[in-house]
Amino acid sequence: MSIVKSGASGMALGQIVQLGDLPNDGTFVPQGSIISRASYPAMSAQFPSPKLSGYNGTYWSKRSIYAASNWQSCCFGNNMFVASNAGTALASSADGITWVQRITGVTVGVINYVSYCNGLFFGLEAGTSTSAYITATDGITWTIRSLPSTTTWKGVSYGNSTFVAVGTTSNAATSTDGITWMLRPLAIATCSQIAYGNGNFVVLPNSGTIAASSTDGITWTQRTLSIAGTWYSLTYGNGIFVALYYTGSLIATYTTSTDGITWTTRNSLPSANWMSCCFGNGIFVAPSYNSSSIGAISTDGLTWAQTTLPTVDSWYSIAYGNNTFVTLNTGSVNTAVSTLDPNNLYLGQTNTPGNYVRVK
């Protein structure tokens, strides 16, 4: 016989109740469960997308990488996560859980940024004394190559059959194969981020409001952002660019654009320090920086739900692949992984024995 707290049978959908035994009729499921929206339409109506979660949490699991370091960039491609820590080596992982150090052969400068596009991993070196960068198809074996100028190269994107690399000068570089490059003049003095979407390459400045866009990576036009900031993240997904900036203060503002030309200021993020975001499986996911456990998720880039990461850390980079989000931080071995899916409901994080959620 089930023992239910007084009044529990009349409780609203989604409310936690205490049970001695779990009834076998699908009325209650353990807190911490992941349930399908299609199987529980009434419960799903209580927590519609993009909230994604019935309670506080999105099923992040705490993991670790092999060394505490300045993990500041990660990406995914060809069934492999790759991360850089501002050193000469990289880390790779097939699942985002077990990481292996990889030797790159780099001897000048450090690898600050990694990205994957159109079949190639790129590792970009920081420092004005080198034009070197590295490539790999598998994230394991790397080849040193050369870009057409010396600068701190900060990103590579691919679109319209063209690779485009940008850095902290007024030049971009374009390539059809990711190996042989041609220098191109940009319409802005310095760049910090690049992304491709909706037929446009978009670059953000290190700071300020003057961005640029291009359909081919060759001819660039200045664009005006709707807000000034020190720009750390530019992501495209679900038909929208999402740009995040950092001030050192807790903020909820950011800017979006559907075409990379006209930008609109938003104020719907949870109040935190934001430096990274990625898009995968129909969801934007952003972890916060500067000793925080706050995260945010959105299906449209406009309405966000606050989530909780498993530790208080300075979460600096995030990537998505193989149905998994992976975020790394600067200063500790802590990482976090999550298998967020907008078709599911996530009923809390703790899964405390004896706590159940009424779903029918």
C-alpha positions in Angstrom: 0.0 0.0 0.0 1.3 3.5 -0.9 1.7 6.0 1.9 1.0 9.5 0.6 1.2 12.8 2.5 -2.1 14.2 3.4 -3.6 16.1 0.4 -0.9 14.7 -2.0 -3.4 13.2 -4.4 -4.9 16.6 -5.0 -1.6 18.4 -5.6 -1.1 20.2 -8.8 1.0 18.8 -11.6 4.7 19.4 -11.1 4.5 19.7 -7.3 6.9 17.6 -5.2 5.3 15.1 -2.9 6.6 12.5 -0.4 5.8 8.8 -1.0 6.6 5.7 0.9 6.2 3.6 -2.1 6.0 4.7 -5.8 2.6 4.0 -7.3 2.7 1.9 -10.4 0.2 4.0 -12.4 2.5 6.7 -14.0 1.0 9.4 -11.7 4.3 10.1 -10.0 7.9 9.8 -11.2 11.1 10.3 -9.1 12.5 13.8 -8.8 15.5 13.9 -11.1 13.8 12.0 -13.9 13.9 12.9 -17.5 10.5 12.4 -19.2 9.3 12.7 -22.7 7.1 15.7 -23.5 5.1 13.5 -25.9 4.3 11.0 -23.1 3.2 13.6 -20.6 1.3 16.3 -22.5 -0.4 17.7 -19.4 2.9 18.1 -17.5 4.5 19.5 -20.7 1.8 22.2 -20.8 2.8 23.3 -17.3 6.3 23.9 -18.4 6.3 24.8 -22.1 9.4 25.2 -24.2 11.7 27.1 -24.0 11.7 26.8 -20.3 12.7 23.1 -20.8 12.9 22.3 -17.1 10.2 21.6 -14.5 12.6 22.6 -11.8 15.9 24.2 -11.2 18.5 22.3 -13.3 19.2 20.8 -16.7 21.1 17.6 -15.8 24.6 18.8 -15.9 27.1 16.3 -14.6 30.4 17.2 -13.0 33.4 15.8 -14.7 37.1 16.6 -14.8 39.9 17.2 -17.3 43.5 16.0 -16.7 44.9 19.3 -15.5 43.8 22.6 -13.9 44.6 25.2 -16.5 43.4 28.2 -18.5 40.9 26.2 -20.6 39.5 29.0 -22.8 38.3 27.4 -26.0 36.7 24.2 -27.1 35.0 22.8 -30.2 33.6 19.6 -31.7 33.9 17.9 -35.0 34.5 14.4 -36.6 33.2 12.8 -33.4 35.8 14.5 -31.2 35.9 17.4 -28.7 39.1 19.5 -28.7 40.1 22.0 -26.1 42.9 24.6 -25.8 44.4 26.0 -22.6 46.7 28.8 -23.9 49.6 26.4 -24.1 51.4 24.5 -26.9 49.4 21.3 -26.4 45.7 20.5 -26.8 43.2 18.1 -25.2 40.8 15.8 -27.1 37.9 13.6 -26.0 35.4 11.4 -27.8 32.7 11.8 -25.2 33.5 15.0 -23.3 34.3 12.9 -20.2 37.7 11.3 -20.7 40.4 13.7 -22.0 43.8 13.0 -23.5 46.6 15.5 -24.0 47.8 15.9 -27.6 51.2 17.2 -28.7 50.9 19.7 -31.6 54.6 20.5 -32.4 54.0 24.2 -31.7 57.1 25.9 -30.3 56.4 29.6 -30.8 53.4 31.3 -29.2 50.5 29.5 -27.6 47.2 28.1 -29.0 44.5 30.3 -27.7 41.5 29.3 -29.9 40.3 26.1 -31.5 37.4 25.7 -34.0 36.1 23.1 -36.4 34.5 23.7 -39.8 34.1 21.8 -43.1 36.2 18.8 -42.1 39.1 20.6 -40.4 40.1 21.5 -36.8 42.0 24.7 -36.5 44.3 25.8 -33.7 45.1 29.5 -33.8 48.2 30.8 -32.1 48.4 34.0 -30.1 51.2 36.5 -30.5 52.4 39.0 -33.1 55.6 37.2 -33.7 54.1 34.3 -35.5 51.7 33.6 -38.4 51.6 29.9 -37.6 48.4 27.9 -37.0 47.7 24.1 -36.9 45.2 21.9 -38.5 43.9 18.3 -38.0 41.2 16.2 -39.4 40.8 14.0 -36.3 41.8 16.3 -33.5 44.7 14.1 -32.7 47.5 14.5 -35.3 48.3 18.1 -36.0 50.1 19.9 -38.9 51.7 23.3 -38.5 50.8 25.8 -41.3 51.0 29.5 -42.0 48.5 32.3 -42.3 49.4 35.4 -44.4 50.2 37.8 -41.6 51.4 37.9 -38.0 48.7 38.7 -35.5 46.6 37.1 -32.8 44.2 35.1 -34.9 41.0 34.6 -33.0 38.6 32.6 -35.1 37.8 30.7 -38.2 34.4 30.2 -39.8 33.2 28.5 -43.0 30.4 29.4 -45.4 29.7 29.9 -49.1 32.5 27.5 -49.9 35.0 29.7 -48.1 37.1 29.6 -44.9 37.5 33.0 -43.2 39.9 33.7 -40.4 40.0 36.9 -38.4 42.2 38.4 -35.7 43.2 41.5 -33.8 44.1 43.6 -36.9 42.1 45.2 -39.7 42.6 42.2 -42.0 40.8 38.9 -42.6 42.1 35.9 -44.5 40.2 33.7 -46.9 40.8 30.2 -48.2 39.0 27.6 -50.2 40.8 24.6 -48.5 41.8 25.9 -45.1 45.5 25.7 -46.1 46.3 28.3 -48.7 45.2 31.8 -47.7 44.8 35.3 -49.1 44.8 38.4 -47.0 41.6 40.6 -47.2 41.0 44.1 -45.8 38.3 44.3 -43.2 35.9 47.2 -42.6 36.8 47.4 -38.9 40.1 47.9 -37.0 40.1 44.7 -35.0 38.1 41.6 -34.5 37.3 39.3 -31.7 34.5 36.9 -33.0 33.3 35.5 -36.3 30.3 33.3 -37.3 28.5 32.4 -40.4 24.7 32.2 -40.8 21.9 33.2 -43.1 24.3 33.8 -46.0 26.5 36.2 -44.1 29.9 36.1 -42.3 29.6 38.4 -39.3 32.5 39.7 -37.2 32.5 41.6 -33.9 35.1 44.1 -32.7 37.1 43.6 -29.6 35.0 46.3 -28.1 32.6 49.0 -29.2 29.7 49.0 -31.6 31.3 48.7 -35.1 30.9 45.3 -36.5 31.1 44.0 -40.1 29.4 41.5 -42.4 30.2 39.9 -45.8 28.6 37.4 -48.1 31.9 36.1 -49.4 34.6 37.0 -46.8 36.2 39.3 -49.3 34.2 42.5 -49.4 33.1 43.7 -46.0 30.6 46.3 -44.9 30.5 48.1 -41.5 27.4 47.4 -39.3 26.4 49.0 -36.1 25.7 46.9 -33.0 22.8 48.0 -30.8 25.0 48.1 -27.7 28.7 48.7 -26.9 30.7 46.0 -25.1 33.8 43.9 -24.9 32.6 41.0 -27.1 33.4 37.4 -26.2 30.9 35.3 -28.0 29.0 35.2 -31.3 26.7 32.2 -32.1 24.3 31.4 -34.9 21.5 29.0 -34.6 17.8 28.7 -35.3 17.9 31.7 -37.7 19.4 34.1 -35.3 22.9 35.5 -34.3 23.4 35.9 -30.5 26.2 38.1 -29.3 27.4 38.2 -25.7 29.7 40.8 -24.0 31.5 41.0 -20.7 31.8 43.9 -18.4 32.9 42.4 -15.1 29.5 43.3 -13.6 26.3 41.2 -13.5 24.3 41.9 -16.7 21.3 40.5 -18.4 21.7 42.4 -21.7 23.0 41.1 -25.1 22.2 41.7 -28.7 20.7 39.6 -31.5 20.3 39.8 -35.3 18.6 37.6 -37.9 20.9 38.8 -40.8 24.0 40.2 -39.1 23.1 43.6 -40.3 20.4 45.0 -38.0 20.9 44.4 -34.3 18.5 44.5 -31.4 19.3 44.8 -27.7 17.8 42.2 -25.4 17.5 42.0 -21.7 16.3 38.5 -21.0 19.4 36.6 -19.8 19.7 35.8 -16.1 21.9 38.4 -14.4 25.5 37.1 -14.6 28.8 37.5 -16.4 28.6 36.0 -19.9 31.5 35.0 -22.1 30.5 31.9 -24.1 27.5 30.4 -25.8 26.9 27.6 -28.3 23.9 26.1 -30.2 23.1 22.5 -30.6 20.1 20.1 -30.8 17.8 23.1 -31.2 19.0 24.9 -28.0 21.3 27.8 -27.2 23.3 27.1 -24.0 25.4 29.6 -22.1 27.5 29.0 -19.0 28.4 32.1 -16.9 31.9 33.2 -16.0 33.6 34.6 -12.9 33.0 32.1 -10.1 29.4 31.2 -10.8 27.1 28.2 -11.2 24.5 30.1 -13.3 23.7 28.9 -16.8 21.1 29.8 -19.3 19.2 27.9 -22.0 16.9 29.1 -24.9 15.4 27.6 -28.0 15.0 31.0 -29.8 17.8 33.2 -28.5 15.2 35.6 -27.1 13.6 33.9 -24.0 16.0 32.3 -21.5 15.6 30.0 -18.5 18.2 30.0 -15.8 19.9 26.7 -15.1 22.4 25.4 -12.5 25.9 24.1 -13.3 27.4 21.5 -10.9 30.1 23.7 -9.4 30.9 27.3 -8.9 33.6 28.1 -11.4 34.7 30.5 -14.1 33.0 28.7 -17.0 34.7 30.1 -20.1 34.0 27.9 -23.2 31.3 25.5 -24.4 30.8 23.1 -27.3 28.2 20.7 -28.6 28.5 17.3 -30.2 27.2 13.8 -30.1 24.1 14.9 -28.3 26.2 16.4 -25.5 27.1 19.9 -24.3 30.5 20.2 -22.7 31.7 23.3 -20.9 35.2 24.0 -19.5 36.5 26.7 -17.1 39.7 28.6 -16.4 41.5 27.7 -13.2 40.3 24.2 -12.2 40.0 20.6 -13.5 36.2 20.8 -13.3 34.2 20.3 -16.5 30.4 19.7 -17.0 28.5 17.7 -19.5 24.8 17.7 -20.3 22.5 15.9 -22.8 19.8 18.7 -23.1 16.9 17.9 -25.4 13.9 20.3 -26.0 11.7 17.2 -26.4 12.3 16.2 -22.7 11.4 17.6 -19.3 14.1 17.7 -16.7 12.5 17.2 -13.3 15.1 18.7 -10.9 18.7 17.8 -10.3 18.9 16.2 -6.9 17.0 12.9 -7.3 16.6 12.8 -3.5 15.2 9.4 -2.4 11.6 9.7 -1.5 10.9 12.8 -3.6 8.5 12.4 -6.5 6.9 14.7 -9.0 3.2 14.4 -9.9 3.1 14.3 -13.7 -0.5 13.1 -14.4 
